[in-house]
Amino acid sequence: DLANEVGFYDQSHFTKNFKKFERITPSRFRLKYKS
């Protein structure tokens, strides 16, 4: 699981912090930058 690999204890914790810094959810980020 990606969240654990980058040091977060669960997916929810990762998503909350990702959104705090990127201002969008990880899924929206993936869609936006998918190439």
Secondary structure, 3 states (H helix, E strand, C coil): CHHHHCCCCCHHHHHHHHHHHHCCCHHHHHHHHCC
